[in-house]
Amino acid sequence: MRTRLGKVFVYAALLAWTLVVVAPLFWMVTTSFKNPPDVFLGPRFLPGVDFAPTARWWVRIFTVERDTVLRPLANSLIIASTSAVVATVLGALAAYALTRFQFKFGPMKNENILFWIVSQRIMPPIVVVFAVFLMFRVTRLLDTHIGLILVYIAFNIPLAVWIMSNFLAQIPRSVEEAATVDGASPATAFFRVVLPMVTPSLSATFLICFVFAWNEFLFSLILSFARTQTMPLLIAAQHFQRGPQWWDISALSTLAVLPPIVITVALQKYFVKGLTLVGK
């Protein structure tokens, strides 16, 4: 009886959490197909029943505002994907070194070094954003793709190191030793033996880093202008320029969540497996 009640409670909690997550997304998608009067008439969620759906705002995005929208979308894709790939690769290499070799810097050992690296992710971005702005102004990296990519790499590497180190620590060293006995160098053993084994964790790490970079707002707001404007900035600008036009903002927001959803669905199998292995 107690077990059954526990299951009921768990499923009820999961259902409630699902509603909390899905309800705003459903509201956003339906609002993107509403006319302005329908938005202000209160909750209307059923297209064709509560309101007459219209694709007016979507047509506007891909016609009248095409250049205004597609450039930030391309910027976000370039910046988020590049920074996520580099952060994942560097994080995997650093995690491999920390789990396979012993380092010592004064009183600091491997576990202390790992903690220090991960602790850098705890730092609030607002603490360093103005220092980065001044540095980028001197180095002429303001309003450039490479500038934002470097910042996102720096902030995502600690996360990548943490995820990858948890997974690599579970791989026995005998796997690499066997490859070395067969004549493989340490580099060959890593790239041809270890790396294929950590593909799920690499996929999970890439996806998490991509989402963090895709959704980031503060650095993009301070370090970029018109040329490297990202999707979060474009959506925020709709409110400041023309007031809260929720129908237009909802269409842009729906467009902005599509790339992460597509990547998540494509990597879903690896993502779930990678996080499961990390949590063991």
N, C-alpha and C positions, 0 to 999 in steps of 0.2 A: 504493500500500500504506500509506504513511504517512498519507494523507488518510483512508483507511478506518479505520485504528486510531484516529485522532483522533475520528472520528464515534462509534465504539464507546465510547470513553472519555467523550465528552460525554453520550451517551445513558445510559450506566451511572451517571454522576454525577447526571443529572437523575432517573433512577429511584430512586437511593438517597435523594436529597433529598425526592422525593415520598413515599417510605415514611416518612421522618423526620417529615414534616408530617402525613400522613394517619393514621398509626398511633395517635397520641394522640387524634385526633378520633374514630376508629373505636372505640377503647377507651372513650372518654367516652360515646358514643351507646349502645353495647351495655350498658355498666354501668347506664345509666339504665333499662334494661328487665330488670335482674336482681333477684332476691331476695337479701337479705343473706347467706345461706349460700353462694350461688353466687359472690359477690364475693370471699369469703375462701378459696375452694377453688382459687385459682390461675387461670392464663390460660384463659378460656373465651370464645370469640369468635363461635361460630356459634349463633344463636338456633334453638331447636328441635332442635339436635343436641348441643351442649355444655351447654346450660341451657334451662330452660323460661321463655320470655319472659313478662313481666308488665308491664302498664301502670299498676300500682298507684301508682307515684310520680308519674306524669303526671296521673293522676286526682286525686291529693292536691293537686298544685299548683293545679289549676283548680277545686277544691272547698273543701277544708278550709283551704288556705293561699292562697286566691285573693286576698284583700285584701293579705296580706303580700307577695305576689309581684308583683301587677299594679301596685301603686303605685311600687316601685323601677323596674319596667320602663318605666312611663310617664315617671318622672323622667329616666331615662337617655335616652329618646327625645327629650324636650323639650330637655334640656340639650345633648346631643350635636348634634342637628340644628340648633338655633338658633345655637349657637356656631360650628358649621362653616359655616353660610350667611353669617353676619356676617364671620367671618375670611376667607372666600373673597372676598367683595365688597370688603372693605377692602384685602386683599392685592392684588387685581387693580387697584384704583385706585392704590395706592402703586407697584406694579410699572409701571403705565402711565406714571406721572409720572417714575419713575427712568429709563425707557427712551426717553422722548420729550423731556424737558426737562433742562437742565443746572443743577445746584445746586452751591453752594459754601459751606461753613461753615468758614471759616478754611482750614486745609490739606486739609480733607475734600472730595472730589468725589463724583460719583455712585457710582462703584465702591466707595469707602470707606464711604459711607452704606449701601449694600446689604450690604457685609460686616458692618457694625456691627449692622444689623437681624437678619441671619441668625445672628450670633454669640449673640444673646440666647436662641436656642433651645438652645444648648449648655449654658446654665446649669442645673445640677441643681436640680430643684424643691425639694429639701429645704433649699436655701440660703435660699429666700424664703418658704417656707410659713408659718413662725411669724410673720414680719413681716406677711404677708397676714392671718393669723388675728387679730392685734392690731388691724390697720386695720379689718377687717370687724366686729370686736366693737364698735368705736367707732361705726362707720357703720350698725350693725344689719343687716349683710348675711350674718351667720352663719346657716346652715341655710335659705338662700333659693336659689331657682332663679337669680335674677339674679346672685348672688354667684359661683356656680360658672361660669355662662355667661361672666361678665367675665374670670375667671381663664383659662378655656380659650381665649377669644378672644385674650387677650394672649400665650399660649404658642403658639397656632397661626398667628398673623399672620406671624411670621418665615418659617415653612415655606411659607405661601401666597405671600408676596412672592417667595421664592426660585424656586418652581415657575413662577409667572406671569411673572416677569421673564425667565426663560430662553426662554419661548415668545414673549412679546411682542417680544423683541429680534429675532426671526426675521421678523416682519412688516414689510415695507418701508414707509417713511414715504410713499411715493408713493401708497399706497392711501388714506391720509387726505388727502393733498394733492389727489387727484382729487375726493374728496368735498367738500372745501372749495371747489374751483373751481366745483363744481355748486351752491354756495350753502349748504352745510351748515356749521354752527358746529362748533368743536372738540368740544363735548359731544355734538352730534348725530353727528359722525363716529365718536366712540368707541362710543356706545351702539348705533348702527344699522349701522355698518360693521365696526369692530374687534371688538366684543363677540361677534357671531355667529361670527366666525372663530376665536375662542378657546373656543368651547363645549366641545370635548374636554378642553382643559386645565383649564377651570373644573370640569368633572365630576370629573376626576382629583384636583384640589385639594380639592374638597368631600369626596370619599370618604376621602382620607387624613386630613383634619382630623376627619372624623366618627369614624373608627376610633380615632384618638388620644384624642379626648374620651370615646368609649364605653368604652375600656379603662382610662382613667386611674383610679388608686386613691388616691394619697397625698393630693391636695388634697381629694378627696371624703371621705376618712377624717377629716381635720382640720377641714374647713370645714362639714361637713354632719352632721346628726343623724338623728332618725327621720323628719322631715317630707320631707327631700330625699335620703333614702338612695337610692343607685344600685345597679345590679345587681352590680358587683364587690364592694361592701360587703355586700350580702345574701348572696352566695355565701360570702364569708369568714366571715360571722357563723354560718353553719351549722356550721363546724368548731369555732368557739370555744364555741358554746352547747351543742352536743350531741355533741361528739367527731366524729371523721372518718367520718360516714355517707356513704360514697362514692356510694351509689345515689341519695340525695337531691341531693347536690352535683352529680352528673353530669347529672341531669335539669335542674337549674337552669342549669348551665353550657351545656347543649345549647340551652336556651331563650334564653340570653344571646347565643349566637353566631348565632342565626337572623336578627335584623334586619340586622347587617352583611353577612351572606351574601346576603340578599334585595336589599339596595341595591347590592352589588357585581355581582350578576347583572344587575340592571336597568340599571346604568351600565357594564357590561363593555365594550361597543363603544367608548364614549367614553373610558373609563379607559385602555384599551390604546393607543388612538390618541393620547391626550393625553400619556402617558408616553413614547411613541415619538417624538413631536415634540419633547418637552423634551430627550430624550437626543441629538438630532441636533446 
